[in-house]
Amino acid sequence: MASKKGNRIVIKLKSTESGHQYTTEKNRRNDPNRIELRRYDPLVRRHVLYRETK
């Protein structure tokens, strides 16, 4: 059974203040550009900006 290529891809979100990373999925059709989210960084122990990396 062949699988078709979907719109969801796995991405990495990297902290702007430390080396911590999250992995998540995004929809290519809804978010074609790189995304930025505010998430909790356990190394700095506060919410910081996370940017999508390759």
mmCIF entry with sequence, helices, sheets and N, C-alpha, C, O atoms, coordinates in Angstrom:
data_MODEL
# 
_entry.id   MODEL 
# 
_entity.id                         1 
_entity.type                       polymer 
_entity.pdbx_number_of_molecules   1 
# 
_entity_poly.entity_id                      1 
_entity_poly.type                           'polypeptide(L)' 
_entity_poly.nstd_linkage                   no 
_entity_poly.nstd_monomer                   no 
_entity_poly.pdbx_seq_one_letter_code       MASKKGNRIVIKLKSTESGHQYTTEKNRRNDPNRIELRRYDPLVRRHVLYRETK 
_entity_poly.pdbx_seq_one_letter_code_can   MASKKGNRIVIKLKSTESGHQYTTEKNRRNDPNRIELRRYDPLVRRHVLYRETK 
_entity_poly.pdbx_strand_id                 A 
# 
loop_
_entity_poly_seq.entity_id 
_entity_poly_seq.num 
_entity_poly_seq.mon_id 
_entity_poly_seq.hetero 
1 1  MET n 
1 2  ALA n 
1 3  SER n 
1 4  LYS n 
1 5  LYS n 
1 6  GLY n 
1 7  ASN n 
1 8  ARG n 
1 9  ILE n 
1 10 VAL n 
1 11 ILE n 
1 12 LYS n 
1 13 LEU n 
1 14 LYS n 
1 15 SER n 
1 16 THR n 
1 17 GLU n 
1 18 SER n 
1 19 GLY n 
1 20 HIS n 
1 21 GLN n 
1 22 TYR n 
1 23 THR n 
1 24 THR n 
1 25 GLU n 
1 26 LYS n 
1 27 ASN n 
1 28 ARG n 
1 29 ARG n 
1 30 ASN n 
1 31 ASP n 
1 32 PRO n 
1 33 ASN n 
1 34 ARG n 
1 35 ILE n 
1 36 GLU n 
1 37 LEU n 
1 38 ARG n 
1 39 ARG n 
1 40 TYR n 
1 41 ASP n 
1 42 PRO n 
1 43 LEU n 
1 44 VAL n 
1 45 ARG n 
1 46 ARG n 
1 47 HIS n 
1 48 VAL n 
1 49 LEU n 
1 50 TYR n 
1 51 ARG n 
1 52 GLU n 
1 53 THR n 
1 54 LYS n 
# 
_struct_asym.id          A 
_struct_asym.entity_id   1 
# 
_struct_sheet.id               AA1 
_struct_sheet.type             ? 
_struct_sheet.number_strands   4 
_struct_sheet.details          ? 
# 
loop_
_struct_sheet_order.sheet_id 
_struct_sheet_order.range_id_1 
_struct_sheet_order.range_id_2 
_struct_sheet_order.offset 
_struct_sheet_order.sense 
AA1 1 2 ? anti-parallel 
AA1 2 3 ? anti-parallel 
AA1 3 4 ? anti-parallel 
# 
loop_
_struct_sheet_range.sheet_id 
_struct_sheet_range.id 
_struct_sheet_range.beg_label_comp_id 
_struct_sheet_range.beg_label_asym_id 
_struct_sheet_range.beg_label_seq_id 
_struct_sheet_range.pdbx_beg_PDB_ins_code 
_struct_sheet_range.end_label_comp_id 
_struct_sheet_range.end_label_asym_id 
_struct_sheet_range.end_label_seq_id 
_struct_sheet_range.pdbx_end_PDB_ins_code 
_struct_sheet_range.beg_auth_comp_id 
_struct_sheet_range.beg_auth_asym_id 
_struct_sheet_range.beg_auth_seq_id 
_struct_sheet_range.end_auth_comp_id 
_struct_sheet_range.end_auth_asym_id 
_struct_sheet_range.end_auth_seq_id 
AA1 1 GLN A 21 ? ASN A 27 ? GLN A 21 ASN A 27 
AA1 2 ARG A 8  ? SER A 15 ? ARG A 8  SER A 15 
AA1 3 ARG A 46 ? THR A 53 ? ARG A 46 THR A 53 
AA1 4 GLU A 36 ? ASP A 41 ? GLU A 36 ASP A 41 
# 
loop_
_atom_site.group_PDB 
_atom_site.id 
_atom_site.type_symbol 
_atom_site.label_atom_id 
_atom_site.label_alt_id 
_atom_site.label_comp_id 
_atom_site.label_asym_id 
_atom_site.label_entity_id 
_atom_site.label_seq_id 
_atom_site.pdbx_PDB_ins_code 
_atom_site.Cartn_x 
_atom_site.Cartn_y 
_atom_site.Cartn_z 
_atom_site.occupancy 
_atom_site.B_iso_or_equiv 
_atom_site.pdbx_formal_charge 
_atom_site.auth_seq_id 
_atom_site.auth_comp_id 
_atom_site.auth_asym_id 
_atom_site.auth_atom_id 
_atom_site.pdbx_PDB_model_num 
ATOM 1   N N  . MET A 1 1  ? 0.843  -1.177 0.000  1.00 0.00 ? 1  MET A N  1 
ATOM 2   C CA . MET A 1 1  ? 0.000  0.000  0.000  1.00 0.00 ? 1  MET A CA 1 
ATOM 3   C C  . MET A 1 1  ? 0.892  1.246  0.000  1.00 0.00 ? 1  MET A C  1 
ATOM 4   O O  . MET A 1 1  ? 1.729  1.408  0.888  1.00 0.00 ? 1  MET A O  1 
ATOM 5   N N  . ALA A 1 2  ? 0.721  2.104  -0.969 1.00 0.00 ? 2  ALA A N  1 
ATOM 6   C CA . ALA A 1 2  ? 1.544  3.303  -1.092 1.00 0.00 ? 2  ALA A CA 1 
ATOM 7   C C  . ALA A 1 2  ? 1.020  4.402  -0.181 1.00 0.00 ? 2  ALA A C  1 
ATOM 8   O O  . ALA A 1 2  ? -0.189 4.584  -0.033 1.00 0.00 ? 2  ALA A O  1 
ATOM 9   N N  . SER A 1 3  ? 1.957  5.136  0.431  1.00 0.00 ? 3  SER A N  1 
ATOM 10  C CA . SER A 1 3  ? 1.540  6.245  1.284  1.00 0.00 ? 3  SER A CA 1 
ATOM 11  C C  . SER A 1 3  ? 1.738  7.549  0.531  1.00 0.00 ? 3  SER A C  1 
ATOM 12  O O  . SER A 1 3  ? 2.751  7.738  -0.143 1.00 0.00 ? 3  SER A O  1 
ATOM 13  N N  . LYS A 1 4  ? 0.782  8.435  0.644  1.00 0.00 ? 4  LYS A N  1 
ATOM 14  C CA . LYS A 1 4  ? 0.898  9.713  -0.045 1.00 0.00 ? 4  LYS A CA 1 
ATOM 15  C C  . LYS A 1 4  ? 1.609  10.723 0.858  1.00 0.00 ? 4  LYS A C  1 
ATOM 16  O O  . LYS A 1 4  ? 1.600  10.594 2.082  1.00 0.00 ? 4  LYS A O  1 
ATOM 17  N N  . LYS A 1 5  ? 2.209  11.706 0.246  1.00 0.00 ? 5  LYS A N  1 
ATOM 18  C CA . LYS A 1 5  ? 2.920  12.721 0.997  1.00 0.00 ? 5  LYS A CA 1 
ATOM 19  C C  . LYS A 1 5  ? 1.913  13.713 1.556  1.00 0.00 ? 5  LYS A C  1 
ATOM 20  O O  . LYS A 1 5  ? 1.144  14.315 0.806  1.00 0.00 ? 5  LYS A O  1 
ATOM 21  N N  . GLY A 1 6  ? 1.918  13.885 2.876  1.00 0.00 ? 6  GLY A N  1 
ATOM 22  C CA . GLY A 1 6  ? 0.953  14.762 3.517  1.00 0.00 ? 6  GLY A CA 1 
ATOM 23  C C  . GLY A 1 6  ? 1.445  16.187 3.638  1.00 0.00 ? 6  GLY A C  1 
ATOM 24  O O  . GLY A 1 6  ? 2.558  16.516 3.229  1.00 0.00 ? 6  GLY A O  1 
ATOM 25  N N  . ASN A 1 7  ? 0.597  17.027 4.207  1.00 0.00 ? 7  ASN A N  1 
ATOM 26  C CA . ASN A 1 7  ? 0.934  18.431 4.392  1.00 0.00 ? 7  ASN A CA 1 
ATOM 27  C C  . ASN A 1 7  ? 1.674  18.684 5.704  1.00 0.00 ? 7  ASN A C  1 
ATOM 28  O O  . ASN A 1 7  ? 2.263  19.751 5.876  1.00 0.00 ? 7  ASN A O  1 
ATOM 29  N N  . ARG A 1 8  ? 1.656  17.725 6.630  1.00 0.00 ? 8  ARG A N  1 
ATOM 30  C CA . ARG A 1 8  ? 2.288  17.922 7.930  1.00 0.00 ? 8  ARG A CA 1 
ATOM 31  C C  . ARG A 1 8  ? 3.730  17.427 7.910  1.00 0.00 ? 8  ARG A C  1 
ATOM 32  O O  . ARG A 1 8  ? 4.017  16.332 7.426  1.00 0.00 ? 8  ARG A O  1 
ATOM 33  N N  . ILE A 1 9  ? 4.636  18.256 8.446  1.00 0.00 ? 9  ILE A N  1 
ATOM 34  C CA . ILE A 1 9  ? 6.038  17.894 8.531  1.00 0.00 ? 9  ILE A CA 1 
ATOM 35  C C  . ILE A 1 9  ? 6.526  18.087 9.961  1.00 0.00 ? 9  ILE A C  1 
ATOM 36  O O  . ILE A 1 9  ? 5.978  18.901 10.705 1.00 0.00 ? 9  ILE A O  1 
ATOM 37  N N  . VAL A 1 10 ? 7.556  17.339 10.343 1.00 0.00 ? 10 VAL A N  1 
ATOM 38  C CA . VAL A 1 10 ? 8.156  17.472 11.667 1.00 0.00 ? 10 VAL A CA 1 
ATOM 39  C C  . VAL A 1 10 ? 9.197  18.573 11.610 1.00 0.00 ? 10 VAL A C  1 
ATOM 40  O O  . VAL A 1 10 ? 10.037 18.595 10.710 1.00 0.00 ? 10 VAL A O  1 
ATOM 41  N N  . ILE A 1 11 ? 9.142  19.499 12.581 1.00 0.00 ? 11 ILE A N  1 
ATOM 42  C CA . ILE A 1 11 ? 10.089 20.613 12.638 1.00 0.00 ? 11 ILE A CA 1 
ATOM 43  C C  . ILE A 1 11 ? 10.730 20.666 14.021 1.00 0.00 ? 11 ILE A C  1 
ATOM 44  O O  . ILE A 1 11 ? 10.226 20.077 14.976 1.00 0.00 ? 11 ILE A O  1 
ATOM 45  N N  . LYS A 1 12 ? 11.850 21.383 14.111 1.00 0.00 ? 12 LYS A N  1 
ATOM 46  C CA . LYS A 1 12 ? 12.512 21.633 15.387 1.00 0.00 ? 12 LYS A CA 1 
ATOM 47  C C  . LYS A 1 12 ? 12.348 23.103 15.728 1.00 0.00 ? 12 LYS A C  1 
ATOM 48  O O  . LYS A 1 12 ? 12.489 23.970 14.865 1.00 0.00 ? 12 LYS A O  1 
ATOM 49  N N  . LEU A 1 13 ? 12.051 23.377 16.987 1.00 0.00 ? 13 LEU A N  1 
ATOM 50  C CA . LEU A 1 13 ? 11.987 24.745 17.489 1.00 0.00 ? 13 LEU A CA 1 
ATOM 51  C C  . LEU A 1 13 ? 13.159 24.931 18.439 1.00 0.00 ? 13 LEU A C  1 
ATOM 52  O O  . LEU A 1 13 ? 13.289 24.193 19.415 1.00 0.00 ? 13 LEU A O  1 
ATOM 53  N N  . LYS A 1 14 ? 14.019 25.916 18.162 1.00 0.00 ? 14 LYS A N  1 
ATOM 54  C CA . LYS A 1 14 ? 15.200 26.151 18.987 1.00 0.00 ? 14 LYS A CA 1 
ATOM 55  C C  . LYS A 1 14 ? 15.057 27.446 19.764 1.00 0.00 ? 14 LYS A C  1 
ATOM 56  O O  . LYS A 1 14 ? 14.600 28.458 19.232 1.00 0.00 ? 14 LYS A O  1 
ATOM 57  N N  . SER A 1 15 ? 15.454 27.403 21.040 1.00 0.00 ? 15 SER A N  1 
ATOM 58  C CA . SER A 1 15 ? 15.376 28.567 21.917 1.00 0.00 ? 15 SER A CA 1 
ATOM 59  C C  . SER A 1 15 ? 16.335 29.655 21.455 1.00 0.00 ? 15 SER A C  1 
ATOM 60  O O  . SER A 1 15 ? 17.425 29.364 20.962 1.00 0.00 ? 15 SER A O  1 
ATOM 61  N N  . THR A 1 16 ? 15.924 30.910 21.616 1.00 0.00 ? 16 THR A N  1 
ATOM 62  C CA . THR A 1 16 ? 16.787 32.034 21.261 1.00 0.00 ? 16 THR A CA 1 
ATOM 63  C C  . THR A 1 16 ? 17.756 32.362 22.384 1.00 0.00 ? 16 THR A C  1 
ATOM 64  O O  . THR A 1 16 ? 18.698 33.128 22.180 1.00 0.00 ? 16 THR A O  1 
ATOM 65  N N  . GLU A 1 17 ? 17.539 31.787 23.590 1.00 0.00 ? 17 GLU A N  1 
ATOM 66  C CA . GLU A 1 17 ? 18.389 32.130 24.730 1.00 0.00 ? 17 GLU A CA 1 
ATOM 67  C C  . GLU A 1 17 ? 19.233 30.981 25.252 1.00 0.00 ? 17 GLU A C  1 
ATOM 68  O O  . GLU A 1 17 ? 20.125 31.212 26.068 1.00 0.00 ? 17 GLU A O  1 
ATOM 69  N N  . SER A 1 18 ? 18.990 29.768 24.820 1.00 0.00 ? 18 SER A N  1 
ATOM 70  C CA . SER A 1 18 ? 19.801 28.627 25.238 1.00 0.00 ? 18 SER A CA 1 
ATOM 71  C C  . SER A 1 18 ? 19.812 27.607 24.105 1.00 0.00 ? 18 SER A C  1 
ATOM 72  O O  . SER A 1 18 ? 19.330 27.888 23.008 1.00 0.00 ? 18 SER A O  1 
ATOM 73  N N  . GLY A 1 19 ? 20.356 26.433 24.368 1.00 0.00 ? 19 GLY A N  1 
ATOM 74  C CA . GLY A 1 19 ? 20.435 25.415 23.337 1.00 0.00 ? 19 GLY A CA 1 
ATOM 75  C C  . GLY A 1 19 ? 19.274 24.434 23.347 1.00 0.00 ? 19 GLY A C  1 
ATOM 76  O O  . GLY A 1 19 ? 19.316 23.433 22.632 1.00 0.00 ? 19 GLY A O  1 
ATOM 77  N N  . HIS A 1 20 ? 18.248 24.693 24.132 1.00 0.00 ? 20 HIS A N  1 
ATOM 78  C CA . HIS A 1 20 ? 17.113 23.775 24.261 1.00 0.00 ? 20 HIS A CA 1 
ATOM 79  C C  . HIS A 1 20 ? 16.292 23.746 22.975 1.00 0.00 ? 20 HIS A C  1 
ATOM 80  O O  . HIS A 1 20 ? 16.154 24.760 22.291 1.00 0.00 ? 20 HIS A O  1 
ATOM 81  N N  . GLN A 1 21 ? 15.743 22.554 22.650 1.00 0.00 ? 21 GLN A N  1 
ATOM 82  C CA . GLN A 1 21 ? 14.925 22.393 21.451 1.00 0.00 ? 21 GLN A CA 1 
ATOM 83  C C  . GLN A 1 21 ? 13.648 21.634 21.762 1.00 0.00 ? 21 GLN A C  1 
ATOM 84  O O  . GLN A 1 21 ? 13.628 20.759 22.628 1.00 0.00 ? 21 GLN A O  1 
ATOM 85  N N  . TYR A 1 22 ? 12.585 21.974 21.051 1.00 0.00 ? 22 TYR A N  1 
ATOM 86  C CA . TYR A 1 22 ? 11.342 21.212 21.030 1.00 0.00 ? 22 TYR A CA 1 
ATOM 87  C C  . TYR A 1 22 ? 11.176 20.655 19.625 1.00 0.00 ? 22 TYR A C  1 
ATOM 88  O O  . TYR A 1 22 ? 11.664 21.249 18.664 1.00 0.00 ? 22 TYR A O  1 
ATOM 89  N N  . THR A 1 23 ? 10.493 19.523 19.491 1.00 0.00 ? 23 THR A N  1 
ATOM 90  C CA . THR A 1 23 ? 10.090 19.032 18.181 1.00 0.00 ? 23 THR A CA 1 
ATOM 91  C C  . THR A 1 23 ? 8.577  19.031 18.128 1.00 0.00 ? 23 THR A C  1 
ATOM 92  O O  . THR A 1 23 ? 7.912  18.696 19.108 1.00 0.00 ? 23 THR A O  1 
ATOM 93  N N  . THR A 1 24 ? 8.039  19.402 16.991 1.00 0.00 ? 24 THR A N  1 
ATOM 94  C CA . THR A 1 24 ? 6.596  19.462 16.805 1.00 0.00 ? 24 THR A CA 1 
ATOM 95  C C  . THR A 1 24 ? 6.299  19.302 15.327 1.00 0.00 ? 24 THR A C  1 
ATOM 96  O O  . THR A 1 24 ? 7.215  19.146 14.519 1.00 0.00 ? 24 THR A O  1 
ATOM 97  N N  . GLU A 1 25 ? 5.039  19.340 14.974 1.00 0.00 ? 25 GLU A N  1 
ATOM 98  C CA . GLU A 1 25 ? 4.628  19.260 13.580 1.00 0.00 ? 25 GLU A CA 1 
ATOM 99  C C  . GLU A 1 25 ? 3.947  20.551 13.172 1.00 0.00 ? 25 GLU A C  1 
ATOM 100 O O  . GLU A 1 25 ? 3.367  21.256 13.997 1.00 0.00 ? 25 GLU A O  1 
ATOM 101 N N  . LYS A 1 26 ? 4.029  20.847 11.885 1.00 0.00 ? 26 LYS A N  1 
ATOM 102 C CA . LYS A 1 26 ? 3.289  21.982 11.346 1.00 0.00 ? 26 LYS A CA 1 
ATOM 103 C C  . LYS A 1 26 ? 2.719  21.609 9.992  1.00 0.00 ? 26 LYS A C  1 
ATOM 104 O O  . LYS A 1 26 ? 3.211  20.705 9.318  1.00 0.00 ? 26 LYS A O  1 
ATOM 105 N N  . ASN A 1 27 ? 1.689  22.312 9.615  1.00 0.00 ? 27 ASN A N  1 
ATOM 106 C CA . ASN A 1 27 ? 1.040  22.106 8.333  1.00 0.00 ? 27 ASN A CA 1 
ATOM 107 C C  . ASN A 1 27 ? 1.691  23.040 7.311  1.00 0.00 ? 27 ASN A C  1 
ATOM 108 O O  . ASN A 1 27 ? 1.686  24.258 7.486  1.00 0.00 ? 27 ASN A O  1 
ATOM 109 N N  . ARG A 1 28 ? 2.248  22.467 6.252  1.00 0.00 ? 28 ARG A N  1 
ATOM 110 C CA . ARG A 1 28 ? 2.918  23.275 5.227  1.00 0.00 ? 28 ARG A CA 1 
ATOM 111 C C  . ARG A 1 28 ? 1.975  24.227 4.520  1.00 0.00 ? 28 ARG A C  1 
ATOM 112 O O  . ARG A 1 28 ? 2.368  25.336 4.156  1.00 0.00 ? 28 ARG A O  1 
ATOM 113 N N  . ARG A 1 29 ? 0.756  23.813 4.324  1.00 0.00 ? 29 ARG A N  1 
ATOM 114 C CA . ARG A 1 29 ? -0.207 24.636 3.590  1.00 0.00 ? 29 ARG A CA 1 
ATOM 115 C C  . ARG A 1 29 ? -0.642 25.853 4.412  1.00 0.00 ? 29 ARG A C  1 
ATOM 116 O O  . ARG A 1 29 ? -0.766 26.948 3.863  1.00 0.00 ? 29 ARG A O  1 
ATOM 117 N N  . ASN A 1 30 ? -0.874 25.681 5.717  1.00 0.00 ? 30 ASN A N  1 
ATOM 118 C CA . ASN A 1 30 ? -1.326 26.786 6.562  1.00 0.00 ? 30 ASN A CA 1 
ATOM 119 C C  . ASN A 1 30 ? -0.192 27.702 6.995  1.00 0.00 ? 30 ASN A C  1 
ATOM 120 O O  . ASN A 1 30 ? -0.403 28.905 7.150  1.00 0.00 ? 30 ASN A O  1 
ATOM 121 N N  . ASP A 1 31 ? 1.013  27.159 7.197  1.00 0.00 ? 31 ASP A N  1 
ATOM 122 C CA . ASP A 1 31 ? 2.165  27.929 7.667  1.00 0.00 ? 31 ASP A CA 1 
ATOM 123 C C  . ASP A 1 31 ? 3.362  27.693 6.752  1.00 0.00 ? 31 ASP A C  1 
ATOM 124 O O  . ASP A 1 31 ? 4.263  26.941 7.121  1.00 0.00 ? 31 ASP A O  1 
ATOM 125 N N  . PRO A 1 32 ? 3.402  28.310 5.570  1.00 0.00 ? 32 PRO A N  1 
ATOM 126 C CA . PRO A 1 32 ? 4.518  28.056 4.655  1.00 0.00 ? 32 PRO A CA 1 
ATOM 127 C C  . PRO A 1 32 ? 5.831  28.680 5.126  1.00 0.00 ? 32 PRO A C  1 
ATOM 128 O O  . PRO A 1 32 ? 6.900  28.193 4.758  1.00 0.00 ? 32 PRO A O  1 
ATOM 129 N N  . ASN A 1 33 ? 5.779  29.737 5.924  1.00 0.00 ? 33 ASN A N  1 
ATOM 130 C CA . ASN A 1 33 ? 6.992  30.399 6.412  1.00 0.00 ? 33 ASN A CA 1 
ATOM 131 C C  . ASN A 1 33 ? 7.448  29.771 7.718  1.00 0.00 ? 33 ASN A C  1 
ATOM 132 O O  . ASN A 1 33 ? 6.741  28.948 8.300  1.00 0.00 ? 33 ASN A O  1 
ATOM 133 N N  . ARG A 1 34 ? 8.636  30.163 8.179  1.00 0.00 ? 34 ARG A N  1 
ATOM 134 C CA . ARG A 1 34 ? 9.136  29.669 9.458  1.00 0.00 ? 34 ARG A CA 1 
ATOM 135 C C  . ARG A 1 34 ? 8.312  30.276 10.594 1.00 0.00 ? 34 ARG A C  1 
ATOM 136 O O  . ARG A 1 34 ? 7.927  31.444 10.540 1.00 0.00 ? 34 ARG A O  1 
ATOM 137 N N  . ILE A 1 35 ? 8.048  29.469 11.622 1.00 0.00 ? 35 ILE A N  1 
ATOM 138 C CA . ILE A 1 35 ? 7.188  29.929 12.703 1.00 0.00 ? 35 ILE A CA 1 
ATOM 139 C C  . ILE A 1 35 ? 8.031  30.300 13.920 1.00 0.00 ? 35 ILE A C  1 
ATOM 140 O O  . ILE A 1 35 ? 9.147  29.812 14.099 1.00 0.00 ? 35 ILE A O  1 
ATOM 141 N N  . GLU A 1 36 ? 7.466  31.180 14.751 1.00 0.00 ? 36 GLU A N  1 
ATOM 142 C CA . GLU A 1 36 ? 8.053  31.588 16.021 1.00 0.00 ? 36 GLU A CA 1 
ATOM 143 C C  . GLU A 1 36 ? 6.989  31.446 17.086 1.00 0.00 ? 36 GLU A C  1 
ATOM 144 O O  . GLU A 1 36 ? 5.863  31.915 16.920 1.00 0.00 ? 36 GLU A O  1 
ATOM 145 N N  . LEU A 1 37 ? 7.351  30.791 18.193 1.00 0.00 ? 37 LEU A N  1 
ATOM 146 C CA . LEU A 1 37 ? 6.410  30.579 19.291 1.00 0.00 ? 37 LEU A CA 1 
ATOM 147 C C  . LEU A 1 37 ? 7.087  30.909 20.606 1.00 0.00 ? 37 LEU A C  1 
ATOM 148 O O  . LEU A 1 37 ? 8.304  30.769 20.734 1.00 0.00 ? 37 LEU A O  1 
ATOM 149 N N  . ARG A 1 38 ? 6.304  31.347 21.588 1.00 0.00 ? 38 ARG A N  1 
ATOM 150 C CA . ARG A 1 38 ? 6.816  31.524 22.939 1.00 0.00 ? 38 ARG A CA 1 
ATOM 151 C C  . ARG A 1 38 ? 6.518  30.257 23.718 1.00 0.00 ? 38 ARG A C  1 
ATOM 152 O O  . ARG A 1 38 ? 5.358  29.901 23.925 1.00 0.00 ? 38 ARG A O  1 
ATOM 153 N N  . ARG A 1 39 ? 7.587  29.569 24.153 1.00 0.00 ? 39 ARG A N  1 
ATOM 154 C CA . ARG A 1 39 ? 7.462  28.316 24.889 1.00 0.00 ? 39 ARG A CA 1 
ATOM 155 C C  . ARG A 1 39 ? 8.303  28.404 26.152 1.00 0.00 ? 39 ARG A C  1 
ATOM 156 O O  . ARG A 1 39 ? 9.129  29.304 26.298 1.00 0.00 ? 39 ARG A O  1 
ATOM 157 N N  . TYR A 1 40 ? 8.084  27.455 27.071 1.00 0.00 ? 40 TYR A N  1 
ATOM 158 C CA . TYR A 1 40 ? 8.840  27.418 28.307 1.00 0.00 ? 40 TYR A CA 1 
ATOM 159 C C  . TYR A 1 40 ? 10.206 26.791 28.070 1.00 0.00 ? 40 TYR A C  1 
ATOM 160 O O  . TYR A 1 40 ? 10.305 25.710 27.491 1.00 0.00 ? 40 TYR A O  1 
ATOM 161 N N  . ASP A 1 41 ? 11.252 27.465 28.516 1.00 0.00 ? 41 ASP A N  1 
ATOM 162 C CA . ASP A 1 41 ? 12.617 26.960 28.418 1.00 0.00 ? 41 ASP A CA 1 
ATOM 163 C C  . ASP A 1 41 ? 13.053 26.490 29.807 1.00 0.00 ? 41 ASP A C  1 
ATOM 164 O O  . ASP A 1 41 ? 13.244 27.321 30.694 1.00 0.00 ? 41 ASP A O  1 
ATOM 165 N N  . PRO A 1 42 ? 13.216 25.176 30.020 1.00 0.00 ? 42 PRO A N  1 
ATOM 166 C CA . PRO A 1 42 ? 13.572 24.679 31.347 1.00 0.00 ? 42 PRO A CA 1 
ATOM 167 C C  . PRO A 1 42 ? 14.995 25.036 31.782 1.00 0.00 ? 42 PRO A C  1 
ATOM 168 O O  . PRO A 1 42 ? 15.279 25.045 32.980 1.00 0.00 ? 42 PRO A O  1 
ATOM 169 N N  . LEU A 1 43 ? 15.890 25.327 30.847 1.00 0.00 ? 43 LEU A N  1 
ATOM 170 C CA . LEU A 1 43 ? 17.253 25.702 31.208 1.00 0.00 ? 43 LEU A CA 1 
ATOM 171 C C  . LEU A 1 43 ? 17.315 27.110 31.789 1.00 0.00 ? 43 LEU A C  1 
ATOM 172 O O  . LEU A 1 43 ? 18.092 27.372 32.707 1.00 0.00 ? 43 LEU A O  1 
ATOM 173 N N  . VAL A 1 44 ? 16.496 28.018 31.255 1.00 0.00 ? 44 VAL A N  1 
ATOM 174 C CA . VAL A 1 44 ? 16.457 29.397 31.727 1.00 0.00 ? 44 VAL A CA 1 
ATOM 175 C C  . VAL A 1 44 ? 15.342 29.577 32.766 1.00 0.00 ? 44 VAL A C  1 
ATOM 176 O O  . VAL A 1 44 ? 15.325 30.556 33.512 1.00 0.00 ? 44 VAL A O  1 
ATOM 177 N N  . ARG A 1 45 ? 14.419 28.620 32.797 1.00 0.00 ? 45 ARG A N  1 
ATOM 178 C CA . ARG A 1 45 ? 13.262 28.580 33.702 1.00 0.00 ? 45 ARG A CA 1 
ATOM 179 C C  . ARG A 1 45 ? 12.317 29.767 33.509 1.00 0.00 ? 45 ARG A C  1 
ATOM 180 O O  . ARG A 1 45 ? 11.870 30.383 34.477 1.00 0.00 ? 45 ARG A O  1 
ATOM 181 N N  . ARG A 1 46 ? 12.023 30.076 32.253 1.00 0.00 ? 46 ARG A N  1 
ATOM 182 C CA . ARG A 1 46 ? 11.001 31.079 31.915 1.00 0.00 ? 46 ARG A CA 1 
ATOM 183 C C  . ARG A 1 46 ? 10.600 30.905 30.460 1.00 0.00 ? 46 ARG A C  1 
ATOM 184 O O  . ARG A 1 46 ? 11.218 30.134 29.726 1.00 0.00 ? 46 ARG A O  1 
ATOM 185 N N  . HIS A 1 47 ? 9.568  31.621 30.048 1.00 0.00 ? 47 HIS A N  1 
ATOM 186 C CA . HIS A 1 47 ? 9.097  31.553 28.668 1.00 0.00 ? 47 HIS A CA 1 
ATOM 187 C C  . HIS A 1 47 ? 9.977  32.451 27.790 1.00 0.00 ? 47 HIS A C  1 
ATOM 188 O O  . HIS A 1 47 ? 10.243 33.606 28.122 1.00 0.00 ? 47 HIS A O  1 
ATOM 189 N N  . VAL A 1 48 ? 10.417 31.888 26.667 1.00 0.00 ? 48 VAL A N  1 
ATOM 190 C CA . VAL A 1 48 ? 11.260 32.619 25.721 1.00 0.00 ? 48 VAL A CA 1 
ATOM 191 C C  . VAL A 1 48 ? 10.772 32.333 24.307 1.00 0.00 ? 48 VAL A C  1 
ATOM 192 O O  . VAL A 1 48 ? 9.906  31.483 24.097 1.00 0.00 ? 48 VAL A O  1 
ATOM 193 N N  . LEU A 1 49 ? 11.331 33.044 23.350 1.00 0.00 ? 49 LEU A N  1 
ATOM 194 C CA . LEU A 1 49 ? 10.963 32.880 21.952 1.00 0.00 ? 49 LEU A CA 1 
ATOM 195 C C  . LEU A 1 49 ? 11.698 31.680 21.360 1.00 0.00 ? 49 LEU A C  1 
ATOM 196 O O  . LEU A 1 49 ? 12.912 31.549 21.516 1.00 0.00 ? 49 LEU A O  1 
ATOM 197 N N  . TYR A 1 50 ? 10.961 30.814 20.685 1.00 0.00 ? 50 TYR A N  1 
ATOM 198 C CA . TYR A 1 50 ? 11.531 29.667 19.972 1.00 0.00 ? 50 TYR A CA 1 
ATOM 199 C C  . TYR A 1 50 ? 11.303 29.889 18.495 1.00 0.00 ? 50 TYR A C  1 
ATOM 200 O O  . TYR A 1 50 ? 10.214 30.282 18.076 1.00 0.00 ? 50 TYR A O  1 
ATOM 201 N N  . ARG A 1 51 ? 12.345 29.634 17.695 1.00 0.00 ? 51 ARG A N  1 
ATOM 202 C CA . ARG A 1 51 ? 12.253 29.794 16.243 1.00 0.00 ? 51 ARG A CA 1 
ATOM 203 C C  . ARG A 1 51 ? 12.446 28.453 15.564 1.00 0.00 ? 51 ARG A C  1 
ATOM 204 O O  . ARG A 1 51 ? 13.174 27.588 16.050 1.00 0.00 ? 51 ARG A O  1 
ATOM 205 N N  . GLU A 1 52 ? 11.784 28.299 14.438 1.00 0.00 ? 52 GLU A N  1 
ATOM 206 C CA . GLU A 1 52 ? 11.907 27.069 13.647 1.00 0.00 ? 52 GLU A CA 1 
ATOM 207 C C  . GLU A 1 52 ? 13.280 27.003 12.996 1.00 0.00 ? 52 GLU A C  1 
ATOM 208 O O  . GLU A 1 52 ? 13.764 27.984 12.432 1.00 0.00 ? 52 GLU A O  1 
ATOM 209 N N  . THR A 1 53 ? 13.910 25.805 13.086 1.00 0.00 ? 53 THR A N  1 
ATOM 210 C CA . THR A 1 53 ? 15.192 25.592 12.425 1.00 0.00 ? 53 THR A CA 1 
ATOM 211 C C  . THR A 1 53 ? 15.022 24.492 11.381 1.00 0.00 ? 53 THR A C  1 
ATOM 212 O O  . THR A 1 53 ? 13.971 23.855 11.315 1.00 0.00 ? 53 THR A O  1 
ATOM 213 N N  . LYS A 1 54 ? 16.037 24.273 10.577 1.00 0.00 ? 54 LYS A N  1 
ATOM 214 C CA . LYS A 1 54 ? 15.966 23.233 9.557  1.00 0.00 ? 54 LYS A CA 1 
ATOM 215 C C  . LYS A 1 54 ? 16.089 21.871 10.161 1.00 0.00 ? 54 LYS A C  1 
ATOM 216 O O  . LYS A 1 54 ? 16.050 20.871 9.444  1.00 0.00 ? 54 LYS A O  1 
# 
